[in-house]
């Protein structure tokens, strides 16, 4: 129940932040839209496994161009945040199509907010969802593929870690009874990864992070190692809560 409340609160808080972003797109203001982009995604990134459980919403709002299905035309079928990200950072312009896509993003995310409360949530799905968030970091954020135009990957990275940590914190009382060593290890690895991430935080309380294209190969390796060190014990959390 507490996790359901968290997910709903994240979704509810996302809409006004998205509107700041989409209003800037509709106004044709490239710089204001760029500034609002990363923050508009935080609530989504924190709760991505639940969002992805509605199979039709994720492809509309969060797909990358190379994630389109065979036969889909990027000019007509690519929608959502990343299509607008490309327009802002690579094309550096907002046209009629982008303004139309901003309205569509508002509509699709409003649909998500209405449906979040109906998601099926179990202790196992929470634990597996936490691991999925770390997998998202490993496959998309550490590589720089997710935000390939804006390089705001570290904002998504932090939000994914926060979402995983929320699931863990809520499951911790049960997990501690069944596997206290695992809980100690997870506490240690979450703290280590957050400390590592905070080195790239330009604003110590907010979500202004170093642009990911400025993060070197060795630093990316260090981040990847931190993710892997957390992902391994996190994969055991589901078993610890259903013993």
TIRO-69702 format. One record per residue (C-alpha): residue number from 1; residue in three letters; x, y, z. Coordinates in nm, 3 decimals, padded with zeros to 5 digits. Last residue first. Example, Ala and Ser with C-alpha at 12.3 -4.5 7.8 and 13.67 -1.06 7.14 Angstrom:
MARLO   num   residuo         X         Y         Z
MARLO     2       ser    01.367   -00.106    00.714
MARLO     1       ala    01.230   -00.450    00.780
//
This chain:
MARLO   num   residuo         X         Y         Z
MARLO   243       unk    01.079   -01.693    00.223
MARLO   242       unk    00.896   -01.442    00.001
MARLO   241       unk    01.086   -01.126    00.097
MARLO   240       unk    01.438   -01.272    00.079
MARLO   239       unk    01.378   -01.438   -00.259
MARLO   238       unk    01.276   -01.104   -00.410
MARLO   237       unk    01.584   -00.933   -00.261
MARLO   236       unk    01.839   -01.169   -00.416
MARLO   235       unk    01.881   -00.968   -00.740
MARLO   234       unk    01.958   -00.667   -00.521
MARLO   233       unk    02.272   -00.845   -00.397
MARLO   232       unk    02.415   -00.851   -00.756
MARLO   231       unk    02.269   -00.520   -00.873
MARLO   230       unk    02.448   -00.316   -00.606
MARLO   229       unk    02.805   -00.415   -00.702
MARLO   228       unk    02.705   -00.400   -01.068
MARLO   227       unk    02.585   -00.039   -01.035
MARLO   226       unk    02.903    00.063   -00.855
MARLO   225       unk    03.116   -00.109   -01.121
MARLO   224       unk    02.928    00.081   -01.392
MARLO   223       unk    02.986    00.411   -01.214
MARLO   222       unk    03.360    00.337   -01.188
MARLO   221       unk    03.368    00.236   -01.556
MARLO   220       unk    03.195    00.563   -01.645
MARLO   219       unk    03.463    00.749   -01.449
MARLO   218       unk    03.735    00.564   -01.639
MARLO   217       unk    03.575    00.644   -01.975
MARLO   216       unk    03.528    01.012   -01.902
MARLO   215       unk    03.217    01.201   -01.790
MARLO   214       unk    03.188    01.527   -01.989
MARLO   213       unk    02.942    01.368   -02.236
MARLO   212       unk    02.727    01.291   -01.932
MARLO   211       unk    02.653    01.656   -01.856
MARLO   210       unk    02.732    01.697   -01.486
MARLO   209       unk    02.421    01.688   -01.270
MARLO   208       unk    02.156    01.941   -01.171
MARLO   207       unk    01.887    01.750   -00.988
MARLO   206       unk    01.850    01.933   -00.659
MARLO   205       unk    02.004    01.915   -00.314
MARLO   204       unk    02.379    01.928   -00.385
MARLO   203       unk    02.348    02.124   -00.708
MARLO   202       unk    02.635    02.035   -00.941
MARLO   201       unk    02.591    01.667   -00.865
MARLO   200       unk    02.862    01.459   -01.027
MARLO   199       unk    03.031    01.360   -00.700
MARLO   198       unk    02.681    01.285   -00.568
MARLO   197       unk    02.667    00.982   -00.796
MARLO   196       unk    02.956    00.811   -00.617
MARLO   195       unk    02.804    00.881   -00.275
MARLO   194       unk    02.470    00.741   -00.399
MARLO   193       unk    02.646    00.428   -00.526
MARLO   192       unk    02.827    00.370   -00.196
MARLO   191       unk    02.514    00.428    00.016
MARLO   190       unk    02.312    00.186   -00.200
MARLO   189       unk    02.596   -00.068   -00.172
MARLO   188       unk    02.620   -00.051    00.210
MARLO   187       unk    02.245   -00.068    00.272
MARLO   186       unk    02.228   -00.359    00.028
MARLO   185       unk    02.504   -00.548    00.211
MARLO   184       unk    02.337   -00.498    00.550
MARLO   183       unk    02.002   -00.610    00.406
MARLO   182       unk    02.162   -00.923    00.258
MARLO   181       unk    02.321   -01.013    00.589
MARLO   180       unk    01.984   -00.980    00.768
MARLO   179       unk    01.819   -01.242    00.543
MARLO   178       unk    01.472   -01.350    00.656
MARLO   177       unk    01.396   -01.102    00.933
MARLO   176       unk    01.580   -00.821    00.753
MARLO   175       unk    01.391   -00.889    00.430
MARLO   174       unk    01.057   -00.836    00.603
MARLO   173       unk    01.157   -00.503    00.762
MARLO   172       unk    01.347   -00.400    00.442
MARLO   171       unk    01.060   -00.428    00.194
MARLO   170       unk    00.966   -00.060    00.219
MARLO   169       unk    01.331    00.050    00.216
MARLO   168       unk    01.407   -00.177   -00.083
MARLO   167       unk    01.122   -00.041   -00.292
MARLO   166       unk    01.231    00.315   -00.214
MARLO   165       unk    01.592    00.229   -00.298
MARLO   164       unk    01.497    00.108   -00.645
MARLO   163       unk    01.310    00.432   -00.713
MARLO   162       unk    01.599    00.640   -00.584
MARLO   161       unk    01.845    00.447   -00.802
MARLO   160       unk    01.630    00.505   -01.111
MARLO   159       unk    01.600    00.876   -01.026
MARLO   158       unk    01.979    00.908   -00.987
MARLO   157       unk    02.044    00.741   -01.324
MARLO   156       unk    01.774    00.951   -01.494
MARLO   155       unk    01.948    01.269   -01.371
MARLO   154       unk    02.286    01.116   -01.465
MARLO   153       unk    02.172    01.057   -01.823
MARLO   152       unk    02.115    01.428   -01.898
MARLO   151       unk    02.339    01.402   -02.206
MARLO   150       unk    02.077    01.598   -02.408
MARLO   149       unk    02.127    01.417   -02.740
MARLO   148       unk    02.211    01.059   -02.633
MARLO   147       unk    01.986    01.060   -02.330
MARLO   146       unk    01.931    00.685   -02.305
MARLO   145       unk    02.245    00.569   -02.486
MARLO   144       unk    02.497    00.716   -02.242
MARLO   143       unk    02.636    00.369   -02.164
MARLO   142       unk    02.591    00.414   -01.789
MARLO   141       unk    02.232    00.529   -01.847
MARLO   140       unk    02.095    00.275   -02.090
MARLO   139       unk    02.188   -00.087   -02.015
MARLO   138       unk    02.333   -00.057   -01.664
MARLO   137       unk    02.086    00.206   -01.541
MARLO   136       unk    01.790    00.013   -01.681
MARLO   135       unk    01.925   -00.304   -01.515
MARLO   134       unk    01.931   -00.111   -01.185
MARLO   133       unk    01.566   -00.019   -01.238
MARLO   132       unk    01.486   -00.382   -01.323
MARLO   131       unk    01.638   -00.489   -00.988
MARLO   130       unk    01.402   -00.253   -00.802
MARLO   129       unk    01.113   -00.383   -01.011
MARLO   128       unk    01.200   -00.740   -00.911
MARLO   127       unk    01.172   -00.642   -00.544
MARLO   126       unk    00.847   -00.450   -00.598
MARLO   125       unk    00.705   -00.726   -00.819
MARLO   124       unk    00.785   -00.982   -00.549
MARLO   123       unk    00.627   -00.775   -00.273
MARLO   122       unk    00.316   -00.742   -00.492
MARLO   121       unk    00.179   -00.456   -00.704
MARLO   120       unk   -00.077   -00.493   -00.983
MARLO   119       unk   -00.125   -00.151   -01.136
MARLO   118       unk   -00.471    00.004   -01.091
MARLO   117       unk   -00.346    00.316   -00.912
MARLO   116       unk   -00.112    00.392   -01.203
MARLO   115       unk   -00.400    00.410   -01.452
MARLO   114       unk   -00.507    00.772   -01.414
MARLO   113       unk   -00.147    00.897   -01.402
MARLO   112       unk   -00.062    00.696   -01.716
MARLO   111       unk   -00.355    00.853   -01.908
MARLO   110       unk   -00.232    01.199   -01.804
MARLO   109       unk    00.109    01.089   -01.937
MARLO   108       unk   -00.037    01.007   -02.278
MARLO   107       unk   -00.226    01.338   -02.299
MARLO   106       unk    00.066    01.559   -02.195
MARLO   105       unk    00.295    01.375   -02.438
MARLO   104       unk    00.038    01.422   -02.717
MARLO   103       unk    00.024    01.795   -02.655
MARLO   102       unk    00.405    01.816   -02.677
MARLO   101       unk    00.393    01.605   -02.994
MARLO   100       unk    00.174    01.867   -03.166
MARLO    99       unk    00.422    02.139   -03.075
MARLO    98       unk    00.702    01.919   -03.210
MARLO    97       unk    00.514    01.867   -03.539
MARLO    96       unk    00.454    02.242   -03.581
MARLO    95       unk    00.825    02.316   -03.553
MARLO    94       unk    01.075    02.349   -03.270
MARLO    93       unk    01.442    02.390   -03.354
MARLO    92       unk    01.788    02.289   -03.239
MARLO    91       unk    01.793    01.983   -03.469
MARLO    90       unk    02.029    01.796   -03.235
MARLO    89       unk    01.948    01.930   -02.888
MARLO    88       unk    01.585    02.041   -02.907
MARLO    87       unk    01.453    01.820   -03.187
MARLO    86       unk    01.633    01.514   -03.051
MARLO    85       unk    01.493    01.567   -02.701
MARLO    84       unk    01.145    01.607   -02.854
MARLO    83       unk    01.166    01.259   -03.005
MARLO    82       unk    01.312    01.141   -02.675
MARLO    81       unk    01.023    01.268   -02.467
MARLO    80       unk    00.738    01.115   -02.662
MARLO    79       unk    00.651    01.020   -03.019
MARLO    78       unk    00.806    00.828   -03.308
MARLO    77       unk    00.535    00.703   -03.543
MARLO    76       unk    00.521    00.964   -03.820
MARLO    75       unk    00.876    01.075   -03.899
MARLO    74       unk    01.024    00.772   -03.722
MARLO    73       unk    00.831    00.539   -03.956
MARLO    72       unk    00.734    00.209   -03.795
MARLO    71       unk    00.784   -00.096   -04.016
MARLO    70       unk    00.996   -00.283   -03.766
MARLO    69       unk    00.924   -00.159   -03.415
MARLO    68       unk    01.074    00.159   -03.279
MARLO    67       unk    01.350    00.113   -03.021
MARLO    66       unk    01.617    00.266   -03.248
MARLO    65       unk    01.437    00.602   -03.228
MARLO    64       unk    01.425    00.582   -02.849
MARLO    63       unk    01.095    00.504   -02.676
MARLO    62       unk    00.983    00.690   -02.364
MARLO    61       unk    00.635    00.838   -02.420
MARLO    60       unk    00.439    00.626   -02.666
MARLO    59       unk    00.636    00.302   -02.632
MARLO    58       unk    00.606    00.327   -02.249
MARLO    57       unk    00.228    00.373   -02.251
MARLO    56       unk    00.107    00.062   -02.439
MARLO    55       unk    00.252   -00.212   -02.221
MARLO    54       unk    00.109   -00.085   -01.894
MARLO    53       unk    00.362   -00.275   -01.680
MARLO    52       unk    00.620   -00.030   -01.817
MARLO    51       unk    00.495    00.245   -01.587
MARLO    50       unk    00.524    00.010   -01.289
MARLO    49       unk    00.882   -00.079   -01.389
MARLO    48       unk    00.958    00.291   -01.455
MARLO    47       unk    00.868    00.428   -01.111
MARLO    46       unk    01.168    00.650   -01.036
MARLO    45       unk    01.225    00.719   -01.407
MARLO    44       unk    00.870    00.846   -01.455
MARLO    43       unk    00.891    01.073   -01.152
MARLO    42       unk    01.224    01.217   -01.275
MARLO    41       unk    01.130    01.277   -01.641
MARLO    40       unk    01.004    01.638   -01.625
MARLO    39       unk    01.323    01.732   -01.441
MARLO    38       unk    01.534    01.638   -01.742
MARLO    37       unk    01.337    01.846   -01.994
MARLO    36       unk    01.272    02.174   -01.811
MARLO    35       unk    01.600    02.348   -01.904
MARLO    34       unk    01.589    02.219   -02.261
MARLO    33       unk    01.231    02.349   -02.300
MARLO    32       unk    01.334    02.693   -02.169
MARLO    31       unk    01.625    02.703   -02.417
MARLO    30       unk    01.415    02.594   -02.717
MARLO    29       unk    01.128    02.839   -02.662
MARLO    28       unk    00.878    02.760   -02.938
MARLO    27       unk    00.588    02.849   -02.708
MARLO    26       unk    00.446    02.498   -02.755
MARLO    25       unk    00.785    02.353   -02.657
MARLO    24       unk    00.798    02.578   -02.348
MARLO    23       unk    00.445    02.470   -02.254
MARLO    22       unk    00.557    02.107   -02.300
MARLO    21       unk    00.840    02.139   -02.049
MARLO    20       unk    00.646    02.333   -01.784
MARLO    19       unk    00.359    02.090   -01.848
MARLO    18       unk    00.589    01.794   -01.783
MARLO    17       unk    00.669    01.934   -01.439
MARLO    16       unk    00.297    01.977   -01.368
MARLO    15       unk    00.231    01.616   -01.476
MARLO    14       unk    00.518    01.450   -01.290
MARLO    13       unk    00.398    01.524   -00.937
MARLO    12       unk    00.087    01.308   -00.987
MARLO    11       unk    00.298    01.021   -01.121
MARLO    10       unk    00.540    01.036   -00.830
MARLO     9       unk    00.252    01.055   -00.580
MARLO     8       unk    00.083    00.755   -00.745
MARLO     7       unk    00.403    00.552   -00.727
MARLO     6       unk    00.459    00.643   -00.363
MARLO     5       unk    00.100    00.563   -00.266
MARLO     4       unk    00.128    00.222   -00.436
MARLO     3       unk    00.454    00.166   -00.248
MARLO     2       unk    00.283    00.240    00.083
MARLO     1       unk    00.000    00.000    00.000
//
